[in-house]
Amino acid sequence: MCFYNNVKSDLYKLCHSPLLLIHFIVPVIGIILFVWYYSFSPWNEITKVSAYIQILSVVFPVLIGIITSILAESEQKAGGFQMLLSTATPKYVPHITKLLWLIFFGLCASLFALVGFGIGFSLLGYTKFQLSFYIKTALLLSVSTIPLYLLHYIISFIAGKGYSLGLGIIGSLLSALLLTGLGDGIWTFLPWGICARFSELLLISNLRNIDFLQFDGMIQGIIFIFIFTFLFLMTLLLFTYKWEGRKLED
């Protein structure tokens, strides 16, 4: 019952914060800009879809850094984290419920960004990729970013928004680099590389009509998603018992 009450209260607070609007506005802007540009771009259809998905994968880390920073800052302003520190439930419960909503909002934003783009792209006459491909890509992108949500959440509450935003920017740069030949052989060991490579390999598997899991590093990448998620989750649980808030200065 306590968990359910936290889920409801966090949903109410998040719906009355800028976070819900961000998850809606960013995909809309992305869809409009890319569909408009692709309406006259000389690129072929595959290159256009690949570029959109890669950019979305690269931008995701910095967006996660922004979102978790806003959440931590709002809790800080609301009585210096007192709602989290004085909760009657186990201290980890409100943190877990907030994270679950952030991940869910991220999933909805991913679906909106990719399915919306797919619909707009098809209206331009491009029909090589079915709607199911965009849905699968959105689900894969959301699952592969779960470790990043955990990591940025912890950093946002421990160190502040500056560190989370900085890590988000570095993570986005790493995602872009790991999509190149520099990432071959090492992308599975970094959560930013997994996020970017999974989306790219799903597109290739769709074009070649082969099993997604047959690509080198796929099984290892999936294993490392579970490893990173477990490690960051354990860190979060330990953090909630030791954490006593932080100063207003970041």
C-alpha positions in Angstrom: 0.0 0.0 0.0 2.8 2.4 0.8 4.4 1.7 -2.5 1.1 2.3 -4.3 0.6 5.6 -2.5 4.1 6.7 -3.5 3.4 5.8 -7.1 0.3 7.9 -7.1 1.8 10.9 -5.4 4.9 10.9 -7.6 2.7 10.7 -10.7 0.7 13.7 -9.5 3.9 15.7 -8.8 5.6 14.8 -12.1 2.5 15.7 -14.1 2.6 19.1 -12.5 6.3 19.6 -13.2 8.1 20.6 -16.4 9.2 17.0 -16.9 6.0 15.8 -18.5 6.1 18.8 -20.9 9.7 18.0 -21.8 8.9 14.4 -22.7 6.3 15.7 -25.1 7.9 18.8 -26.6 11.3 17.3 -27.4 9.9 14.5 -29.6 7.5 16.9 -31.3 10.4 19.3 -32.2 12.5 16.4 -33.4 9.8 14.9 -35.6 8.9 18.3 -37.2 12.6 19.2 -37.9 13.6 15.9 -39.3 10.5 15.3 -41.4 10.8 18.8 -42.8 14.5 18.4 -43.6 13.9 14.9 -45.1 11.2 16.3 -47.4 14.0 17.9 -49.5 17.2 16.1 -48.4 18.9 14.2 -51.2 19.8 11.3 -48.9 18.3 7.9 -49.6 15.6 6.4 -47.3 17.9 4.1 -45.4 20.4 6.8 -44.6 17.7 9.1 -43.4 16.2 6.6 -41.0 19.6 5.5 -39.8 20.7 9.1 -39.1 17.5 9.9 -37.2 17.8 6.8 -35.0 21.5 7.4 -34.4 20.9 11.0 -33.4 18.1 10.0 -31.1 20.4 7.4 -29.4 23.2 10.0 -29.1 21.0 12.7 -27.6 19.3 10.4 -25.1 22.1 10.5 -22.5 22.2 14.3 -22.2 18.3 14.3 -22.0 18.4 11.8 -19.2 21.0 14.1 -17.4 18.7 17.1 -17.8 15.6 15.2 -16.7 17.1 13.7 -13.6 18.7 17.1 -12.7 15.3 18.8 -12.9 13.8 16.2 -10.7 16.5 16.4 -8.0 16.4 20.2 -8.1 12.6 20.2 -7.6 13.0 17.9 -4.6 15.7 20.1 -3.2 13.6 23.2 -3.5 10.7 21.5 -1.9 12.0 21.7 1.7 15.6 20.5 1.1 14.7 16.9 0.3 12.6 16.6 3.4 9.9 14.6 1.6 12.5 12.0 0.8 14.3 12.1 4.1 11.3 12.0 6.4 9.2 9.4 4.6 7.4 6.8 6.7 8.2 4.1 4.1 11.6 2.6 3.6 13.8 5.3 2.2 14.4 3.6 -1.1 10.7 3.4 -2.0 10.2 7.0 -3.1 13.4 6.9 -5.1 12.3 3.7 -6.9 8.9 5.1 -7.7 10.3 8.3 -9.1 12.7 6.3 -11.2 10.0 4.0 -12.5 7.9 7.0 -13.7 11.0 8.6 -15.3 11.7 5.4 -17.2 8.0 5.1 -18.2 7.9 8.7 -19.4 11.1 8.0 -21.3 9.5 4.9 -23.0 6.5 7.0 -24.0 8.7 9.7 -25.4 10.7 7.2 -27.3 7.6 5.6 -28.8 6.2 9.1 -29.6 9.5 10.2 -31.2 9.9 7.1 -33.4 6.3 6.2 -34.2 5.5 9.8 -34.9 8.6 10.1 -37.1 7.6 6.9 -38.9 4.1 8.1 -39.6 5.4 11.5 -40.8 8.2 9.8 -42.9 5.7 7.5 -44.6 3.6 10.5 -45.6 6.6 11.7 -47.6 6.3 8.4 -49.6 8.9 6.4 -47.8 7.5 3.0 -46.9 10.5 0.7 -46.6 10.3 0.5 -42.8 7.0 -0.7 -41.2 5.6 0.8 -38.1 6.5 -2.3 -36.1 10.2 -1.5 -36.8 9.9 1.9 -35.1 8.1 0.4 -32.1 10.8 -2.3 -31.6 13.5 0.4 -31.9 11.7 2.5 -29.2 11.4 -0.4 -26.9 15.0 -1.4 -27.4 16.2 2.1 -26.9 14.2 2.5 -23.6 15.5 -0.8 -22.2 19.1 -0.1 -23.0 19.0 3.3 -21.3 17.7 2.0 -17.9 21.3 1.9 -16.5 21.8 5.5 -17.5 18.6 6.6 -15.7 19.9 4.9 -12.5 23.4 6.3 -12.8 22.2 9.9 -13.5 19.6 9.7 -10.8 22.2 8.9 -8.2 24.6 11.5 -9.4 21.9 14.2 -9.6 21.0 13.7 -5.9 24.5 13.2 -4.6 26.5 15.7 -6.5 24.0 18.1 -8.2 22.8 19.1 -11.6 26.1 20.3 -12.9 27.7 16.9 -12.6 24.7 15.1 -14.1 24.6 17.4 -17.0 28.3 17.1 -17.5 28.1 13.4 -17.5 25.2 13.5 -19.9 27.2 15.6 -22.4 30.2 13.3 -22.1 27.9 10.3 -22.5 26.4 11.7 -25.7 29.9 12.3 -27.1 30.9 8.7 -26.1 27.7 7.4 -27.8 28.7 9.1 -31.0 32.3 7.8 -30.9 31.3 4.3 -30.0 29.1 4.2 -33.2 32.3 4.5 -35.2 35.1 2.0 -35.7 36.6 3.3 -32.4 33.8 1.5 -30.5 34.4 -2.0 -32.1 35.1 -4.5 -29.4 34.5 -2.2 -26.5 31.0 -0.9 -26.9 29.4 -3.7 -24.9 31.4 -2.6 -21.8 29.9 0.9 -21.7 26.2 1.7 -21.2 26.4 4.6 -23.7 27.8 2.3 -26.3 25.1 -0.3 -25.8 22.3 2.2 -26.2 23.7 3.5 -29.5 24.8 0.2 -31.0 21.6 -1.7 -30.3 19.5 0.7 -32.3 21.9 0.7 -35.2 22.1 -3.1 -35.3 18.3 -3.5 -35.1 18.1 -1.4 -38.3 20.7 -3.5 -40.0 19.0 -6.8 -39.0 15.7 -5.4 -40.4 17.3 -4.6 -43.7 19.1 -7.9 -44.0 16.2 -9.9 -42.6 18.4 -11.7 -40.1 18.1 -12.4 -36.4 19.0 -9.4 -34.2 20.8 -11.6 -31.7 23.2 -13.1 -34.3 25.3 -9.9 -34.4 28.7 -10.0 -32.6 28.4 -8.5 -29.1 24.6 -8.7 -28.9 24.3 -11.4 -26.1 27.2 -9.8 -24.3 25.5 -6.4 -24.5 22.3 -7.7 -23.1 24.2 -9.4 -20.2 26.0 -6.1 -19.5 22.7 -4.2 -19.4 21.6 -6.5 -16.6 24.9 -6.2 -14.9 24.9 -2.4 -15.0 21.3 -2.2 -13.9 22.0 -4.5 -11.0 25.1 -2.7 -9.9 23.5 0.8 -10.1 20.4 -0.4 -8.4 22.4 -1.8 -5.5 24.3 1.5 -5.4 21.0 3.4 -5.2 19.7 1.2 -2.4 22.9 1.7 -0.4 22.8 5.4 -1.2 19.3 5.9 0.1 20.3 4.5 3.6 23.4 6.7 3.9 22.2 9.9 2.1 21.2 12.8 4.3 20.6 15.4 1.6 23.1 18.0 0.4 23.7 21.7 0.6 21.8 24.1 -1.6 25.0 25.0 -3.5 25.8 22.6 -6.3 
